[in-house]
Amino acid sequence: MHNGTDPLLFDLASRECINVECQCGRVVQLAAYQLIGRNGITGTTRAWSLRERFRCLKCKRRPPKRMWIEKWRN
């Protein structure tokens, strides 16, 4: 959904999430409510500005290889 805009976390729809893929292959889905209130992240934080803050729990690398916003997958 990255169409040249950098949405605020408050701007994400209820079923939209941030997907993060690491170079080791691990993929994680994060909803905005899971991020807000942690480590100084507020609802007015820009989604793409978080890219440098994500670290893989499996291999400890940062930043992620790929990051995108889409509807939550079950």
N, C-alpha and C positions, 0 to 999 in steps of 0.2 A: 504494500500500500504506500510505499515511499514514492510520492509523486512530486517531489521537489519541496514539500512542506515538512516542517518539524513539529508535529503535534505535541501539545501538552498532555501529560498523563490524564488529566481531567477530560480531555477531548476524545479519548478512546471510548468507543461504545462498550456496552456491558459485556459483550461476547468477544471483543477484540483482545488480543494478547500480543506481547512482544516475544518473538521466537529468536533464540540465540543458538547458533551452531558453532562448535569449537573445531579446531583443526584436527582433533583426535576423533571426531565423528559424533560426539555427544550433542544432542539437541534438547533444549529445555524451553518450555512455554511458561511465560510469566504474565499473570494478569496485573493490571495497574494497582489493584488493591493490595497485592502481595508486596509491592515495592514501596508504596507510600508509607511514610513513617519510619522507614529503616534507613539508617546511615545518612540522615539529613535529606532524604528524598521527599519532596512535597508534590502535591498535585499540579503545581505550576512548573515542575521540572520538564524540560523538553525530552521527548523519548529518545531521540538520536544522540543526545548529549551523554546518555548513560553508557554508551558503547565502550568507552575506555574504562569504565568502572567494573564491568563484568569480568569475572575470573572463573575458569572452569574448575569444578570441584574434583574432577577426575585427574587431569594432567597439570593443573595450576597455571595454564597459559592465559595470557590476556594480550590484546583484545580478541574478541571472537572473530572467526573467519567470516561469518555472515550473520546479519541481523535483519529481521523483517517483521512487519505487523500484519496479522491476518486474523480471521475468525478462529476461536478456540476449537481445537480438534479433540474429540473424546478418545 
